[in-house]
Amino acid sequence: MIRKSRFVCGAIIASLVFTACQSDSKEKKASAAPQAYNVLTLSPKSATIYNDFPATIEGIEIVQLRPMVDGYLEKIFVPEGGNVKKGQLLFQIENPVYQQNVITARAAIKIAQADVDAAKMDVEKVRPLVEKDIVSKYELESAQYTLQSKVAALDQAMAALRNAETNLGYTILRSPITGVIGSIPYKIGDLISGTSNPLTSLSKIDQVYAYFSLSEKQLLGLSNRIPGVTFQDKLDRLPPVSLVLADGSQYPQKGRLQTASGFITSGTGTASLKAQFVNPTGLIRSGASAVVRVPRMIDTALLVPQTATYELQDKRFVYLVTDNNQVLNTAITSTPTNDGKFLVVSGGLKHGDRILLNGLNLKDSTVIIPKPVNADSLYGPSTTH
């Protein structure tokens, strides 16, 4: 009975092992069956990508206001940061010397005018005597020369007055432009000198420049891909650029690129460009920081969804679907679009290639069942990103 019982138990165990192995084999066969995945066939699309460059804002015209004469700051007629118009009174400098010079010059004119009048009387007195041969004609000539000397002295006195009045006028400083006044480092009573720091700076901000730099490589790349005879001609062919303000908002007005320097700075290896923007509301101020966003139009771009890629060791990969429906890990070079949804592929893929849209972490040579995805539904009605 014991042997029979052992035999029955052995048969049962063998049956269970056989059943388990058969079930495991079926599961392996089921897992080895090809799975269906969404597949996109790449075709050229129109796209716009953007390059951002940190920039510094400056008014289209900046004037440093310096005094022409020395003296004490007597009055300040405008507040810091205020809007001023051309010709508006800004500062008054006190220097009694210039006022006294004007008084002295006016007194000198009166003396010189009296001398001229006296010399004229001498000429008129001598002339009839000469005509009657009572005195020599040389007396008349001498009187006339004296008159000419007195007239010249009068002219000199009048010039001295104009010079004194000019110097006195320099004590009144008016705005040379319409714009915004900067900081005023001086207070009333401070000694002002023409060699000292400027009284203030004025910025004309109805239009502003956003200055930024390009590396030599970026400059050559920009120049090579844009047609045109001169570099400015090439810049004129670019679409308008955008300005992103410090808070991340985009300025509503568009700008145009211009050259700011014809040289590459040897120390940094960069060249300066500027973008001009109209600023009717005065929202943008000189000295502000911003970002110039330069668009680049690509007519035959290969757009790959970001979600269809993965990154490994600083490289970007996609799953390329071969002709026999096997997946192949493929490295690509790309530039992201600004909305963050797509990559513009510049290397590693070509027109007509198929890529996997879902099901990452697959091994090379894995066979799949491709499910074609309509490109228009993926990219949306507009192919520009």
FENCORUR-V130134 format. One record per residue. N is the residue number from 1. PHI is phi in whole degrees, -180 to 180 (NA if undefined). PSI is psi as a letter, one per 40 degrees, with the letter a starting at -180 (none if undefined). BURIAL is I if it has 24 or more other ideal C-beta (glycine too) atoms within 12 Angstrom, else O. Layout:
N/PHI/PSI/BURIAL + N/PHI/PSI/BURIAL
This chain:
1/NA/d/O + 2/-63/d/O + 3/-63/d/O + 4/-64/d/O + 5/-65/d/O + 6/-64/d/O + 7/-64/d/O + 8/-64/d/O + 9/-63/d/O + 10/-64/d/O + 11/-67/d/O + 12/-65/d/O + 13/-63/d/O + 14/-62/d/O + 15/-64/d/O + 16/-65/d/O + 17/-63/d/O + 18/-62/d/O + 19/-65/d/O + 20/-65/d/O + 21/-66/d/O + 22/-66/d/O + 23/-65/d/O + 24/-65/d/O + 25/-65/d/O + 26/-65/d/O + 27/-65/d/O + 28/-64/d/O + 29/-65/d/O + 30/-67/d/O + 31/-71/d/O + 32/-78/e/O + 33/-68/h/O + 34/-59/i/O + 35/-103/i/O + 36/-89/h/O + 37/-137/i/I + 38/-73/h/I + 39/-129/h/I + 40/-113/h/I + 41/-93/h/I + 42/-77/h/I + 43/-143/i/I + 44/-61/h/O + 45/-133/i/I + 46/-83/h/O + 47/-149/i/I + 48/-126/h/I + 49/-114/i/I + 50/-126/i/I + 51/-111/h/I + 52/-102/h/O + 53/-132/h/I + 54/-60/h/O + 55/-138/i/I + 56/-119/h/I + 57/-92/h/I + 58/-139/i/I + 59/-63/i/I + 60/-65/d/I + 61/-143/h/O + 62/-125/h/I + 63/-123/h/I + 64/-93/h/O + 65/-92/h/I + 66/-119/i/I + 67/-75/i/I + 68/-90/e/O + 69/-133/i/I + 70/-92/i/O + 71/164/a/I + 72/-103/h/O + 73/-69/h/I + 74/-93/d/I + 75/-143/i/O + 76/-122/h/I + 77/-101/e/O + 78/-134/i/I + 79/-87/i/O + 80/-63/h/O + 81/78/e/O + 82/-80/i/O + 83/-84/h/O + 84/-129/i/I + 85/-108/i/O + 86/-60/h/O + 87/89/e/O + 88/-71/i/O + 89/-70/h/O + 90/-115/d/I + 91/-138/i/I + 92/-134/h/I + 93/-106/h/I + 94/-99/h/I + 95/-154/h/I + 96/-60/d/O + 97/-59/d/O + 98/-69/d/I + 99/-66/d/O + 100/-67/d/O + 101/-63/d/I + 102/-67/d/I + 103/-62/d/O + 104/-64/d/O + 105/-65/d/I + 106/-67/d/O + 107/-65/d/O + 108/-64/d/I + 109/-66/d/I + 110/-63/d/O + 111/-65/d/O + 112/-65/d/I + 113/-67/d/O + 114/-65/d/O + 115/-64/d/I + 116/-65/d/I + 117/-63/d/O + 118/-66/d/O + 119/-67/d/I + 120/-64/d/O + 121/-64/d/O + 122/-63/d/I + 123/-65/d/I + 124/-66/d/O + 125/-76/d/O + 126/-80/d/I + 127/-58/d/O + 128/-65/d/O + 129/-67/d/O + 130/-69/d/O + 131/-63/d/O + 132/-95/e/O + 133/58/f/O + 134/-81/d/O + 135/-124/i/O + 136/-72/i/O + 137/-65/d/O + 138/-66/d/O + 139/-64/d/O + 140/-68/d/I + 141/-63/d/O + 142/-62/d/O + 143/-67/d/I + 144/-67/d/O + 145/-64/d/O + 146/-63/d/O + 147/-63/d/I + 148/-61/d/O + 149/-64/d/O + 150/-68/d/I + 151/-64/d/O + 152/-63/d/O + 153/-64/d/I + 154/-65/d/I + 155/-61/d/O + 156/-65/d/O + 157/-66/d/I + 158/-68/d/O + 159/-64/d/O + 160/-63/d/I + 161/-66/d/I + 162/-61/d/O + 163/-65/d/O + 164/-66/d/I + 165/-67/d/O + 166/-63/d/O + 167/-62/d/I + 168/-66/d/I + 169/-66/d/O + 170/-68/e/I + 171/-76/e/I + 172/-109/h/I + 173/-108/h/I + 174/-116/i/I + 175/-73/h/I + 176/-79/e/I + 177/-141/i/I + 178/-91/h/I + 179/-176/a/I + 180/-118/h/I + 181/-85/i/I + 182/-89/a/I + 183/-74/i/O + 184/-119/h/I + 185/-76/e/O + 186/-107/i/I + 187/-119/i/O + 188/-60/h/O + 189/101/e/O + 190/-70/i/O + 191/-77/h/O + 192/-110/h/I + 193/-134/i/O + 194/-64/d/O + 195/-93/e/O + 196/-85/a/O + 197/-63/i/O + 198/-62/i/I + 199/-63/d/I + 200/-170/i/I + 201/-120/i/I + 202/-114/h/I + 203/-125/h/I + 204/-89/h/I + 205/-118/e/I + 206/-66/d/O + 207/-137/i/I + 208/-132/i/I + 209/-110/h/I + 210/-108/h/I + 211/-90/h/I + 212/-148/i/I + 213/-122/i/I + 214/-119/i/I + 215/-71/i/O + 216/-60/d/O + 217/-66/d/O + 218/-65/d/O + 219/-63/d/I + 220/-67/d/O + 221/-63/d/O + 222/-63/d/I + 223/-69/d/I + 224/-73/d/O + 225/-92/e/O + 226/-114/h/I + 227/-72/i/O + 228/146/i/O + 229/-83/d/O + 230/-102/i/O + 231/-65/d/I + 232/-65/d/O + 233/-62/d/O + 234/-65/d/O + 235/-64/d/I + 236/-66/d/O + 237/-83/e/O + 238/-72/i/I + 239/-68/i/O + 240/-58/i/I + 241/-102/i/I + 242/-111/i/I + 243/-125/h/I + 244/-102/h/I + 245/-80/i/I + 246/-62/d/O + 247/-86/e/O + 248/91/e/O + 249/-78/i/O + 250/-97/h/O + 251/-66/h/I + 252/-67/d/O + 253/-87/i/I + 254/-91/i/O + 255/-127/i/I + 256/-119/i/I + 257/-82/i/I + 258/-141/i/I + 259/-77/i/I + 260/-110/d/I + 261/-152/h/O + 262/-89/e/O + 263/-124/i/O + 264/-99/h/O + 265/-66/h/O + 266/-66/d/O + 267/-69/d/O + 268/-108/e/O + 269/69/f/O + 270/-122/i/O + 271/-120/i/I + 272/-96/h/I + 273/-126/i/I + 274/-141/i/I + 275/-117/h/I + 276/-98/h/I + 277/-128/i/I + 278/-76/i/O + 279/-140/g/I + 280/-64/d/O + 281/-92/e/O + 282/73/f/O + 283/-64/d/O + 284/-92/h/I + 285/-114/i/I + 286/-61/i/I + 287/90/e/O + 288/-72/i/I + 289/-105/i/O + 290/-159/a/I + 291/-129/h/I + 292/-90/h/I + 293/-106/h/I + 294/-102/h/I + 295/-81/i/I + 296/-133/h/I + 297/-87/h/O + 298/-125/h/I + 299/-82/d/O + 300/-125/f/O + 301/-87/i/I + 302/-98/h/I + 303/-100/h/I + 304/-119/h/I + 305/-61/i/I + 306/-58/d/I + 307/-70/e/O + 308/-91/e/I + 309/-123/i/I + 310/-145/i/I + 311/-113/h/O + 312/-146/h/O + 313/53/f/O + 314/63/e/O + 315/-123/i/O + 316/-104/h/I + 317/-126/i/I + 318/-133/i/I + 319/-97/h/I + 320/-85/h/I + 321/-97/h/I + 322/-79/i/O + 323/-65/d/O + 324/-96/f/O + 325/64/f/I + 326/-102/i/O + 327/-92/i/I + 328/-140/h/I + 329/-64/h/I + 330/-131/h/I + 331/-79/i/O + 332/-131/i/I + 333/-111/h/O + 334/-156/i/I + 335/-129/h/I + 336/-73/i/I + 337/-77/i/I + 338/-71/e/I + 339/-81/e/O + 340/76/e/O + 341/-94/d/O + 342/-130/i/I + 343/-120/h/I + 344/-91/h/I + 345/-84/h/I + 346/-112/e/O + 347/-166/i/O + 348/104/d/I + 349/-134/i/I + 350/-141/i/O + 351/-59/h/O + 352/96/e/O + 353/-67/i/I + 354/-110/h/I + 355/-127/i/I + 356/-83/h/I + 357/-98/d/I + 358/-142/i/I + 359/76/f/I + 360/-75/i/O + 361/66/f/O + 362/-95/i/I + 363/-84/i/O + 364/-57/i/O + 365/75/e/O + 366/-67/h/I + 367/-86/h/O + 368/-129/i/I + 369/-106/h/O + 370/-71/h/I + 371/-114/h/O + 372/-59/h/O + 373/-109/h/I + 374/-69/h/O + 375/-64/d/I + 376/-64/d/O + 377/-70/d/O + 378/-79/d/I + 379/-84/e/I + 380/90/i/O + 381/-64/d/O + 382/-105/h/O + 383/-96/e/I + 384/-103/h/I + 385/-126/none/I
